[in-house]
Amino acid sequence: MLLGTGSDVGKSLVAAGLCRAFTRRGLQVAPFKPQNMSNNAAVTRDGGEIGRAQALQARACGLQPHTDMNPVLLKPQSETGAQIVVQGQVRGSARGAEYQAIKGSLMPDVLDSFHRLSNSAQLVVVEGAGSASELNLREGDIANWGFARAASVPTVLVGDIDRGGAIANIIGTHRLVSREDRALLRGFLINKFRGDTSLFASGSALIRRETGLRDLGIIPFFPAARDLPAEDVLALDQSAAAKPDARVKIAVLRLARISNFDDFDPLAAEPGVELVFVQPGEVVPADADLVILPGSKATLADLAFVREQGWDVDLQAHVRRGRPVLGICGGYQMLGAHIADPEGIEGPPSSAPGLGLLPIETVMKGPKTLVEISGLHPASGAAVAGYEMHMGVTTPTESDRPPEPMLSLGASSGNGQPDGAVQGAVQGCYLHGLFNSDGFRAAFLASLNPALQSDLAFEARVEATLDALAVHFEDSLDLDQVWDLARAG
């Protein structure tokens, strides 16, 4: 089990690298995270949802994502509350203090998933959550030490030297935790090292002397990690590298409750595309060739947020200039004439006029749609594949000009179920992950600028990056020792 000395120390990437490295050694490997908090989720083949990081780790193992890989998923809906997903299915919502009081009761579900997963694997790589030294959250813990103790899993501390304080963080964590928790600690590793790793030899020796833990190695900074999906929404707050030779500029609205933002990773990877996330307080760039409204975990709240930022006015001006707008999932719902939540699925029962850019309306009601699906984009004839993950039913409004569907899903020909709507330069759909389809993405970008001819094989690039990450770990970590620790228990 990988435990972090703080949040964002790179546990998810380290877990993915270990998963791919040991899979390449011929072992049956599976990922596991007892509790995750993220609005970046993936649909599983068994009809549920898990954190996107665990889906990437499953891919690193050559496995299909399964709900057992992340039995508890918290999906923030407000500053203080989150939806609770247990073994892939929504079990309710709770505010922070309420969840702290009930989280311990979810341990049987966590252990049930872990033992089932363990029975089918030779090695399970477990990822903790946040910091392992948050003693104020230790009671009833299911994410870090609580799980490790309950499942008797040996643990390893991951320190991030790039942010500073790695020596103090590892030694301090070792000293802070209880004697019983400390008994499960077996080793440590240093992540994100820039420069000559030999310069840290005395630092590693100091940690060994003060803690008695095994030194598993130092992982040099891995720049290609940017080619893998990011789980944390904080990644969207970082400025993207400028692309002065880009032929197309795409602006994505950085909603307060943005979800499934890895939808746009393939666009960011395109050499000819400048992808920018419009931050709160900023205006929508007037020179954007396309504006995208992404998915949202709280559609009505984010619709109000769009208006607070004045982005609704910017979008109207963008459309008047004849430039296209695309909405995905919650963003698609916002583009319509009206959204109603009479049952209070997202919060208190409410309704609001939409942005009025598509003749559709949405009523929030269950059951939640969770499905992997493929189909066609009729306008280009290109194949698409992805997943739907949403509440609500969207229908056309009474209009003399009903919209054309954007997609045809569930069939390899054009005879599938219609999804989405297109009217003029505005379109939207429920399908997440559609830009992962190389043919569709190339056709879509060419419709924005015919001079942009894409030859990016996005999925192949992700696979190559995972392989490169595994080689990186083979070169920098003592994986034989990691395997010995896991077997010794």
Kinemage of the C-alpha trace (Angstrom):
@kinemage 1
@onewidth
@group {chain A} dominant
@subgroup {mainchain}
@vectorlist {calphas} color= white
{ca met a 1} P 0.000 0.000 0.000
{ca leu a 2} L 1.310 3.401 -1.026
{ca leu a 3} L 0.707 6.102 1.583
{ca gly a 4} L 1.501 9.732 0.853
{ca thr a 5} L 3.301 12.139 3.139
{ca gly a 6} L 0.894 14.738 1.735
{ca ser a 7} L -1.701 15.251 -0.950
{ca asp a 8} L -0.577 15.336 -4.587
{ca val a 9} L 2.757 13.594 -3.950
{ca gly a 10} L 2.166 11.399 -6.989
{ca lys a 11} L 0.665 8.265 -5.420
{ca ser a 12} L -1.664 7.650 -8.374
{ca leu a 13} L 1.174 7.790 -10.892
{ca val a 14} L 3.435 5.626 -8.736
{ca ala a 15} L 0.654 3.058 -8.430
{ca ala a 16} L 0.116 3.076 -12.211
{ca gly a 17} L 3.849 2.659 -12.818
{ca leu a 18} L 4.097 -0.256 -10.391
{ca cys a 19} L 1.016 -1.861 -11.947
{ca arg a 20} L 2.482 -1.725 -15.453
{ca ala a 21} L 6.013 -2.715 -14.336
{ca phe a 22} L 4.894 -5.849 -12.501
{ca thr a 23} L 2.399 -6.715 -15.249
{ca arg a 24} L 5.278 -6.590 -17.742
{ca arg a 25} L 7.099 -9.030 -15.451
{ca gly a 26} L 4.295 -11.511 -16.045
{ca leu a 27} L 2.360 -11.144 -12.794
{ca gln a 28} L -1.418 -10.849 -12.441
{ca val a 29} L -1.718 -7.372 -10.930
{ca ala a 30} L -4.750 -5.331 -9.845
{ca pro a 31} L -5.127 -1.765 -8.487
{ca phe a 32} L -7.143 -0.833 -5.421
{ca lys a 33} L -8.068 2.411 -3.685
{ca pro a 34} L -10.367 2.018 -0.665
{ca gln a 35} L -11.717 5.570 -0.789
{ca asn a 36} L -11.308 8.221 -3.432
{ca met a 37} L -12.648 11.754 -3.759
{ca ser a 38} L -12.982 12.907 -7.336
{ca asn a 39} L -15.492 14.082 -9.910
{ca asn a 40} L -13.308 12.527 -12.606
{ca ala a 41} L -14.902 9.107 -12.819
{ca ala a 42} L -14.987 6.136 -15.183
{ca val a 43} L -17.796 3.738 -16.043
{ca thr a 44} L -17.079 0.069 -15.346
{ca arg a 45} L -18.170 -3.006 -17.276
{ca asp a 46} L -20.177 -4.181 -14.246
{ca gly a 47} L -22.376 -1.083 -14.499
{ca gly a 48} L -20.892 1.199 -11.869
{ca glu a 49} L -18.339 3.983 -11.545
{ca ile a 50} L -14.895 4.392 -9.998
{ca gly a 51} L -12.239 7.080 -9.863
{ca arg a 52} L -10.516 7.799 -13.175
{ca ala a 53} L -7.089 7.128 -11.617
{ca gln a 54} L -8.094 3.551 -10.802
{ca ala a 55} L -9.352 3.102 -14.372
{ca leu a 56} L -5.913 4.161 -15.634
{ca gln a 57} L -4.238 1.803 -13.165
{ca ala a 58} L -6.504 -1.019 -14.368
{ca arg a 59} L -5.402 -0.240 -17.904
{ca ala a 60} L -1.789 -0.415 -16.736
{ca cys a 61} L -2.575 -3.962 -15.530
{ca gly a 62} L -4.263 -4.902 -18.810
{ca leu a 63} L -7.624 -5.154 -17.008
{ca gln a 64} L -11.081 -3.705 -17.533
{ca pro a 65} L -12.102 -1.307 -14.733
{ca his a 66} L -14.245 -2.909 -12.016
{ca thr a 67} L -16.120 -1.369 -9.112
{ca asp a 68} L -14.097 -3.481 -6.651
{ca met a 69} L -11.012 -1.426 -7.569
{ca asn a 70} L -12.465 1.665 -5.834
{ca pro a 71} L -15.310 0.644 -3.528
{ca val a 72} L -15.937 4.102 -2.023
{ca leu a 73} L -16.004 7.142 -4.312
{ca leu a 74} L -16.914 10.584 -2.983
{ca lys a 75} L -18.101 13.039 -5.650
{ca pro a 76} L -18.182 16.640 -4.349
{ca gln a 77} L -21.428 18.458 -5.119
{ca ser a 78} L -20.789 21.579 -3.012
{ca glu a 79} L -18.097 23.116 -0.851
{ca thr a 80} L -19.191 20.989 2.116
{ca gly a 81} L -21.055 17.983 0.721
{ca ala a 82} L -20.510 15.019 -1.572
{ca gln a 83} L -22.359 12.170 -3.219
{ca ile a 84} L -21.346 8.784 -1.785
{ca val a 85} L -20.841 5.985 -4.323
{ca val a 86} L -20.325 2.516 -2.788
{ca gln a 87} L -19.230 -0.399 -4.968
{ca gly a 88} L -20.199 1.605 -8.015
{ca gln a 89} L -23.687 2.706 -7.009
{ca val a 90} L -24.966 5.919 -5.396
{ca arg a 91} L -25.797 5.324 -1.741
{ca gly a 92} L -26.657 8.882 -0.765
{ca ser a 93} L -25.081 12.238 0.010
{ca ala a 94} L -23.497 13.690 3.116
{ca arg a 95} L -21.828 16.812 4.362
{ca gly a 96} L -18.251 16.575 5.578
{ca ala a 97} L -18.989 16.076 9.278
{ca glu a 98} L -21.777 13.609 8.503
{ca tyr a 99} L -19.462 11.505 6.370
{ca gln a 100} L -16.775 11.452 9.047
{ca ala a 101} L -19.361 9.971 11.400
{ca ile a 102} L -20.459 7.193 9.020
{ca lys a 103} L -17.317 6.338 7.053
{ca gly a 104} L -16.307 3.552 9.423
{ca ser a 105} L -19.527 1.711 8.626
{ca leu a 106} L -18.320 1.332 5.023
{ca met a 107} L -15.314 -0.800 5.997
{ca pro a 108} L -17.172 -4.104 5.365
{ca asp a 109} L -17.861 -2.990 1.786
{ca val a 110} L -14.217 -1.971 1.350
{ca leu a 111} L -12.896 -5.271 2.663
{ca asp a 112} L -15.432 -7.242 0.638
{ca ser a 113} L -14.150 -5.625 -2.564
{ca phe a 114} L -10.503 -5.978 -1.543
{ca his a 115} L -10.733 -9.683 -0.730
{ca arg a 116} L -12.643 -10.413 -3.922
{ca leu a 117} L -10.002 -8.559 -5.937
{ca ser a 118} L -7.149 -10.248 -4.061
{ca asn a 119} L -8.485 -13.683 -4.904
{ca ser a 120} L -7.958 -13.009 -8.620
{ca ala a 121} L -4.507 -11.360 -8.453
{ca gln a 122} L -0.963 -12.232 -7.438
{ca leu a 123} L -0.249 -8.627 -6.499
{ca val a 124} L -2.607 -5.816 -5.488
{ca val a 125} L -1.184 -2.284 -5.541
{ca val a 126} L -3.163 -0.215 -3.048
{ca glu a 127} L -3.261 3.589 -3.124
{ca gly a 128} L -4.004 5.587 0.001
{ca ala a 129} L -5.765 8.967 0.031
{ca gly a 130} L -4.319 12.380 0.858
{ca ser a 131} L -1.823 12.461 3.716
{ca ala a 132} L -1.081 9.503 5.978
{ca ser a 133} L -0.396 11.813 8.923
{ca glu a 134} L -3.828 13.453 9.200
{ca leu a 135} L -4.393 12.133 12.700
{ca asn a 136} L -7.575 14.189 13.065
{ca leu a 137} L -9.164 11.852 10.487
{ca arg a 138} L -7.750 8.610 11.916
{ca glu a 139} L -10.857 7.522 13.849
{ca gly a 140} L -13.030 5.349 11.624
{ca asp a 141} L -10.511 5.676 8.798
{ca ile a 142} L -11.046 3.462 5.753
{ca ala a 143} L -8.681 5.209 3.325
{ca asn a 144} L -5.217 4.853 4.879
{ca trp a 145} L -4.116 3.253 8.165
{ca gly a 146} L -7.609 1.997 9.011
{ca phe a 147} L -7.718 -0.079 5.862
{ca ala a 148} L -4.076 -1.168 6.120
{ca arg a 149} L -4.678 -2.445 9.654
{ca ala a 150} L -7.964 -4.158 8.791
{ca ala a 151} L -6.468 -5.914 5.757
{ca ser a 152} L -2.950 -6.412 7.218
{ca val a 153} L -1.296 -4.787 4.217
{ca pro a 154} L 2.375 -3.695 4.361
{ca thr a 155} L 2.760 0.017 3.632
{ca val a 156} L 5.303 2.261 1.922
{ca leu a 157} L 5.601 6.033 2.338
{ca val a 158} L 5.815 8.169 -0.810
{ca gly a 159} L 7.560 11.519 -0.414
{ca asp a 160} L 7.550 14.304 -3.017
{ca ile a 161} L 10.927 16.030 -3.144
{ca asp a 162} L 9.780 18.459 -5.840
{ca arg a 163} L 7.620 20.338 -3.335
{ca gly a 164} L 10.322 20.343 -0.645
{ca gly a 165} L 10.491 18.925 2.852
{ca ala a 166} L 10.622 15.258 1.836
{ca ile a 167} L 13.008 14.265 4.647
{ca ala a 168} L 10.950 15.979 7.336
{ca asn a 169} L 7.705 14.666 5.852
{ca ile a 170} L 8.809 11.031 5.888
{ca ile a 171} L 10.504 11.113 9.302
{ca gly a 172} L 7.684 13.230 10.740
{ca thr a 173} L 4.984 10.882 9.453
{ca his a 174} L 6.879 7.904 10.869
{ca arg a 175} L 7.021 9.533 14.307
{ca leu a 176} L 3.479 10.916 14.340
{ca val a 177} L 1.513 7.765 13.646
{ca ser a 178} L 0.651 5.300 16.392
{ca arg a 179} L 2.905 2.386 17.262
{ca glu a 180} L 0.307 -0.034 15.891
{ca asp a 181} L 0.082 1.776 12.551
{ca arg a 182} L 3.838 2.193 12.350
{ca ala a 183} L 4.234 -1.573 12.682
{ca leu a 184} L 2.872 -1.905 9.123
{ca leu a 185} L 5.427 0.510 7.644
{ca arg a 186} L 8.078 -1.281 5.629
{ca gly a 187} L 9.780 1.248 3.365
{ca phe a 188} L 9.880 4.618 1.652
{ca leu a 189} L 10.522 6.029 -1.783
{ca ile a 190} L 11.239 9.523 -3.084
{ca asn a 191} L 9.219 10.813 -6.033
{ca lys a 192} L 9.708 13.600 -8.622
{ca phe a 193} L 13.466 14.113 -8.185
{ca arg a 194} L 15.060 16.609 -10.592
{ca gly a 195} L 18.770 16.370 -11.299
{ca asp a 196} L 21.457 13.993 -10.046
{ca thr a 197} L 19.876 11.491 -7.630
{ca ser a 198} L 23.260 10.716 -6.077
{ca leu a 199} L 23.090 14.145 -4.423
{ca phe a 200} L 20.341 12.795 -2.163
{ca ala a 201} L 22.379 9.843 -0.868
{ca ser a 202} L 22.936 11.480 2.514
{ca gly a 203} L 19.218 12.357 2.704
{ca ser a 204} L 18.211 8.752 2.105
{ca ala a 205} L 20.736 7.600 4.685
{ca leu a 206} L 19.296 10.042 7.230
{ca ile a 207} L 15.771 8.718 6.652
{ca arg a 208} L 16.960 5.121 7.010
{ca arg a 209} L 18.793 5.925 10.231
{ca glu a 210} L 15.871 7.797 11.805
{ca thr a 211} L 13.098 5.398 10.757
{ca gly a 212} L 14.662 2.000 10.116
{ca leu a 213} L 12.600 1.784 6.903
{ca arg a 214} L 13.846 0.148 3.725
{ca asp a 215} L 14.971 2.525 0.984
{ca leu a 216} L 13.128 1.480 -2.190
{ca gly a 217} L 14.708 4.132 -4.388
{ca ile a 218} L 14.345 7.558 -5.955
{ca ile a 219} L 12.046 8.181 -8.933
{ca pro a 220} L 13.409 10.916 -11.212
{ca phe a 221} L 10.887 13.422 -12.511
{ca phe a 222} L 8.907 11.884 -15.397
{ca pro a 223} L 7.879 14.685 -17.812
{ca ala a 224} L 5.786 12.329 -19.973
{ca ala a 225} L 3.324 12.016 -17.067
{ca arg a 226} L 1.547 14.963 -18.683
{ca asp a 227} L 0.411 12.528 -21.392
{ca leu a 228} L -1.601 10.524 -18.856
{ca pro a 229} L -5.009 11.569 -17.478
{ca ala a 230} L -4.873 13.811 -14.419
{ca glu a 231} L -7.250 12.950 -11.588
{ca asp a 232} L -7.101 16.100 -9.504
{ca val a 233} L -9.050 19.138 -10.656
{ca leu a 234} L -6.162 21.291 -9.393
{ca ala a 235} L -4.332 20.299 -12.571
{ca leu a 236} L -6.725 22.587 -14.440
{ca asp a 237} L -5.486 25.596 -12.484
{ca gln a 238} L -2.052 25.353 -14.070
{ca ser a 239} L -1.376 27.314 -17.231
{ca ala a 240} L -0.930 25.191 -20.342
{ca ala a 241} L 2.168 25.616 -22.459
{ca ala a 242} L 1.671 28.120 -25.245
{ca lys a 243} L 1.431 26.786 -28.804
{ca pro a 244} L 2.303 29.702 -31.094
{ca asp a 245} L 1.861 27.542 -34.217
{ca ala a 246} L -1.576 26.208 -33.245
{ca arg a 247} L -4.216 26.377 -35.959
{ca val a 248} L -7.231 26.063 -33.644
{ca lys a 249} L -7.950 27.613 -30.244
{ca ile a 250} L -10.445 25.816 -28.001
{ca ala a 251} L -11.707 27.326 -24.756
{ca val a 252} L -13.209 25.129 -21.999
{ca leu a 253} L -15.172 26.805 -19.208
{ca arg a 254} L -13.648 25.895 -15.839
{ca leu a 255} L -16.891 25.210 -13.986
{ca ala a 256} L -16.897 25.171 -10.183
{ca arg a 257} L -18.057 21.515 -10.197
{ca ile a 258} L -16.425 20.419 -13.429
{ca ser a 259} L -16.406 16.652 -13.935
{ca asn a 260} L -14.741 14.184 -16.302
{ca phe a 261} L -12.337 16.852 -17.520
{ca asp a 262} L -10.078 14.183 -19.022
{ca asp a 263} L -12.525 14.384 -21.953
{ca phe a 264} L -10.197 17.071 -23.263
{ca asp a 265} L -6.824 15.358 -22.876
{ca pro a 266} L -6.812 14.274 -26.547
{ca leu a 267} L -7.382 17.883 -27.617
{ca ala a 268} L -4.552 19.108 -25.401
{ca ala a 269} L -2.292 16.456 -26.941
{ca glu a 270} L -2.910 17.730 -30.481
{ca pro a 271} L 0.095 19.774 -31.716
{ca gly a 272} L -2.197 22.007 -33.752
{ca val a 273} L -4.629 22.787 -30.912
{ca glu a 274} L -4.269 25.416 -28.210
{ca leu a 275} L -6.539 24.295 -25.377
{ca val a 276} L -7.250 26.845 -22.647
{ca phe a 277} L -9.364 26.520 -19.523
{ca val a 278} L -11.204 29.778 -18.885
{ca gln a 279} L -10.757 30.415 -15.167
{ca pro a 280} L -13.303 32.147 -12.918
{ca gly a 281} L -13.025 35.894 -13.345
{ca glu a 282} L -11.727 35.609 -16.916
{ca val a 283} L -13.678 36.346 -20.072
{ca val a 284} L -14.197 33.803 -22.820
{ca pro a 285} L -11.470 34.540 -25.407
{ca ala a 286} L -12.954 36.360 -28.375
{ca asp a 287} L -10.540 34.554 -30.698
{ca ala a 288} L -11.617 31.062 -29.623
{ca asp a 289} L -12.585 28.856 -32.555
{ca leu a 290} L -14.716 26.695 -30.245
{ca val a 291} L -16.097 27.048 -26.716
{ca ile a 292} L -16.890 23.909 -24.734
{ca leu a 293} L -19.191 23.593 -21.731
{ca pro a 294} L -17.911 20.468 -19.942
{ca gly a 295} L -19.604 17.997 -17.643
{ca ser a 296} L -20.715 19.067 -14.172
{ca lys a 297} L -21.481 17.283 -10.907
{ca ala a 298} L -24.046 19.966 -10.045
{ca thr a 299} L -25.589 21.238 -13.263
{ca leu a 300} L -27.987 23.829 -11.843
{ca ala a 301} L -25.350 25.216 -9.479
{ca asp a 302} L -22.825 25.435 -12.315
{ca leu a 303} L -25.409 27.049 -14.591
{ca ala a 304} L -25.762 29.782 -11.961
{ca phe a 305} L -21.950 29.927 -11.799
{ca val a 306} L -21.784 30.486 -15.575
{ca arg a 307} L -24.100 33.463 -15.204
{ca glu a 308} L -22.166 34.821 -12.211
{ca gln a 309} L -19.017 34.875 -14.345
{ca gly a 310} L -20.803 36.604 -17.229
{ca trp a 311} L -19.952 33.669 -19.469
{ca asp a 312} L -23.558 33.459 -20.670
{ca val a 313} L -23.114 36.889 -22.285
{ca asp a 314} L -19.767 35.825 -23.770
{ca leu a 315} L -21.367 32.704 -25.234
{ca gln a 316} L -24.156 34.695 -26.844
{ca ala a 317} L -21.577 36.997 -28.438
{ca his a 318} L -19.552 33.991 -29.574
{ca val a 319} L -22.595 32.467 -31.291
{ca arg a 320} L -23.518 35.795 -32.905
{ca arg a 321} L -20.068 35.784 -34.494
{ca gly a 322} L -21.002 32.453 -36.066
{ca arg a 323} L -18.555 30.448 -33.991
{ca pro a 324} L -19.378 26.999 -32.614
{ca val a 325} L -20.241 25.913 -29.083
{ca leu a 326} L -20.187 22.322 -27.789
{ca gly a 327} L -21.769 21.034 -24.591
{ca ile a 328} L -20.970 17.647 -23.056
{ca cys a 329} L -23.266 16.003 -20.504
{ca gly a 330} L -24.052 18.697 -17.898
{ca gly a 331} L -22.783 21.325 -20.341
{ca tyr a 332} L -25.219 19.952 -22.936
{ca gln a 333} L -28.075 20.278 -20.440
{ca met a 334} L -27.114 23.911 -19.740
{ca leu a 335} L -27.360 24.820 -23.425
{ca gly a 336} L -31.084 24.070 -23.409
{ca ala a 337} L -34.140 26.160 -22.648
{ca his a 338} L -34.850 24.875 -19.147
{ca ile a 339} L -33.528 22.567 -16.410
{ca ala a 340} L -35.708 21.271 -13.571
{ca asp a 341} L -34.748 19.247 -10.500
{ca pro a 342} L -38.139 18.604 -8.868
{ca glu a 343} L -36.891 15.720 -6.706
{ca gly a 344} L -33.862 17.580 -5.355
{ca ile a 345} L -31.362 15.110 -6.808
{ca glu a 346} L -28.559 17.701 -6.938
{ca gly a 347} L -29.662 19.704 -3.908
{ca pro a 348} L -32.844 21.503 -2.872
{ca pro a 349} L -35.644 21.096 -5.477
{ca ser a 350} L -35.290 23.909 -7.996
{ca ser a 351} L -35.391 24.861 -11.646
{ca ala a 352} L -33.874 27.517 -13.876
{ca pro a 353} L -33.932 28.723 -17.465
{ca gly a 354} L -31.027 27.357 -19.467
{ca leu a 355} L -28.763 29.324 -21.785
{ca gly a 356} L -31.324 29.018 -24.579
{ca leu a 357} L -28.879 27.978 -27.290
{ca leu a 358} L -30.523 24.612 -28.065
{ca pro a 359} L -34.275 23.780 -28.225
{ca ile a 360} L -34.110 21.124 -25.502
{ca glu a 361} L -35.137 20.833 -21.866
{ca thr a 362} L -33.973 18.570 -19.063
{ca val a 363} L -35.661 17.079 -16.016
{ca met a 364} L -33.326 15.660 -13.370
{ca lys a 365} L -34.525 12.212 -12.380
{ca gly a 366} L -33.182 8.711 -11.957
{ca pro a 367} L -32.049 6.119 -12.480
{ca lys a 368} L -28.505 7.253 -13.181
{ca thr a 369} L -27.264 6.334 -16.636
{ca leu a 370} L -23.928 4.480 -16.450
{ca val a 371} L -22.985 2.757 -19.690
{ca glu a 372} L -20.132 2.285 -22.132
{ca ile a 373} L -21.392 2.802 -25.665
{ca ser a 374} L -20.256 3.373 -29.234
{ca gly a 375} L -21.829 4.674 -32.418
{ca leu a 376} L -21.471 7.197 -35.205
{ca his a 377} L -21.185 10.916 -35.760
{ca pro a 378} L -23.586 11.304 -38.716
{ca ala a 379} L -22.159 14.642 -39.900
{ca ser a 380} L -18.729 13.122 -40.563
{ca gly a 381} L -19.470 9.411 -40.694
{ca ala a 382} L -16.762 8.845 -38.075
{ca ala a 383} L -17.050 6.208 -35.387
{ca val a 384} L -17.257 7.318 -31.741
{ca ala a 385} L -16.949 5.437 -28.465
{ca gly a 386} L -17.126 6.485 -24.842
{ca tyr a 387} L -19.467 6.355 -21.895
{ca glu a 388} L -22.545 8.039 -20.488
{ca met a 389} L -22.659 9.031 -16.826
{ca his a 390} L -25.525 11.316 -15.935
{ca met a 391} L -28.794 11.931 -14.181
{ca gly a 392} L -31.693 13.471 -16.052
{ca val a 393} L -33.754 13.046 -19.193
{ca thr a 394} L -33.382 15.549 -22.042
{ca thr a 395} L -36.081 16.036 -24.675
{ca pro a 396} L -36.713 18.558 -27.499
{ca thr a 397} L -38.908 21.513 -26.696
{ca glu a 398} L -41.989 22.188 -28.764
{ca ser a 399} L -40.480 23.923 -31.744
{ca asp a 400} L -41.035 24.393 -35.462
{ca arg a 401} L -37.351 23.516 -35.920
{ca pro a 402} L -36.560 20.377 -33.908
{ca pro a 403} L -32.816 19.846 -33.588
{ca glu a 404} L -30.929 17.138 -35.425
{ca pro a 405} L -29.193 14.580 -33.164
{ca met a 406} L -25.442 15.016 -32.822
{ca leu a 407} L -24.728 11.271 -32.492
{ca ser a 408} L -26.232 7.897 -33.283
{ca leu a 409} L -25.338 5.492 -30.487
{ca gly a 410} L -25.640 1.757 -29.953
{ca ala a 411} L -25.219 0.674 -33.585
{ca ser a 412} L -22.371 0.565 -36.096
{ca ser a 413} L -24.611 2.095 -38.764
{ca gly a 414} L -26.741 5.202 -38.623
{ca asn a 415} L -29.702 3.303 -37.131
{ca gly a 416} L -28.779 3.663 -33.469
{ca gln a 417} L -30.431 5.720 -30.775
{ca pro a 418} L -30.159 9.485 -31.318
{ca asp a 419} L -28.101 11.366 -28.756
{ca gly a 420} L -27.622 15.081 -28.390
{ca ala a 421} L -28.732 17.957 -30.516
{ca val a 422} L -27.370 20.211 -33.247
{ca gln a 423} L -28.792 23.549 -34.284
{ca gly a 424} L -26.659 25.899 -36.311
{ca ala a 425} L -23.249 26.346 -34.705
{ca val a 426} L -24.387 24.949 -31.356
{ca gln a 427} L -24.335 21.244 -30.489
{ca gly a 428} L -24.176 18.959 -27.506
{ca cys a 429} L -24.381 15.345 -26.387
{ca tyr a 430} L -24.138 13.053 -23.374
{ca leu a 431} L -21.138 11.027 -24.583
{ca his a 432} L -17.975 11.399 -22.523
{ca gly a 433} L -14.681 10.391 -24.104
{ca leu a 434} L -15.719 11.035 -27.697
{ca phe a 435} L -12.460 12.891 -28.473
{ca asn a 436} L -10.502 9.717 -27.699
{ca ser a 437} L -11.734 8.390 -31.068
{ca asp a 438} L -8.995 9.450 -33.492
{ca gly a 439} L -11.173 9.506 -36.609
{ca phe a 440} L -13.899 11.613 -35.026
{ca arg a 441} L -11.412 14.009 -33.442
{ca ala a 442} L -9.608 14.512 -36.761
{ca ala a 443} L -12.878 15.190 -38.598
{ca phe a 444} L -14.144 17.512 -35.858
{ca leu a 445} L -10.952 19.571 -35.813
{ca ala a 446} L -10.891 19.762 -39.617
{ca ser a 447} L -14.422 21.215 -39.483
{ca leu a 448} L -13.006 24.047 -37.350
{ca asn a 449} L -10.024 24.586 -39.656
{ca pro a 450} L -9.440 22.420 -42.762
{ca ala a 451} L -5.719 23.182 -42.501
{ca leu a 452} L -5.548 21.136 -39.284
{ca gln a 453} L -4.936 17.527 -40.307
{ca ser a 454} L -4.571 15.339 -37.229
{ca asp a 455} L -2.478 12.174 -37.260
{ca leu a 456} L -2.381 11.668 -33.477
{ca ala a 457} L -3.081 8.109 -32.278
{ca phe a 458} L -4.132 9.064 -28.768
{ca glu a 459} L -4.787 5.655 -27.195
{ca ala a 460} L -1.517 4.288 -28.579
{ca arg a 461} L 0.244 7.279 -27.030
{ca val a 462} L -1.214 6.477 -23.594
{ca glu a 463} L -0.068 2.846 -23.883
{ca ala a 464} L 3.430 3.917 -24.928
{ca thr a 465} L 3.600 6.309 -21.973
{ca leu a 466} L 2.598 3.568 -19.516
{ca asp a 467} L 5.315 1.317 -20.941
{ca ala a 468} L 7.857 4.130 -20.665
{ca leu a 469} L 6.762 4.712 -17.057
{ca ala a 470} L 7.342 1.025 -16.269
{ca val a 471} L 10.865 1.165 -17.741
{ca his a 472} L 11.466 4.359 -15.737
{ca phe a 473} L 10.523 2.499 -12.543
{ca glu a 474} L 12.649 -0.533 -13.411
{ca asp a 475} L 15.630 1.817 -13.760
{ca ser a 476} L 15.043 3.822 -10.584
{ca leu a 477} L 13.350 1.592 -7.980
{ca asp a 478} L 14.304 -1.682 -6.354
{ca leu a 479} L 11.273 -3.575 -7.633
{ca asp a 480} L 12.607 -6.898 -6.377
{ca gln a 481} L 12.528 -5.468 -2.888
{ca val a 482} L 9.001 -4.108 -3.447
{ca trp a 483} L 7.876 -7.596 -4.476
{ca asp a 484} L 9.577 -9.111 -1.407
{ca leu a 485} L 7.743 -6.663 0.867
{ca ala a 486} L 4.406 -7.501 -0.714
{ca arg a 487} L 4.951 -11.237 -0.409
{ca ala a 488} L 6.164 -11.012 3.170
{ca gly a 489} L 3.021 -9.145 4.200
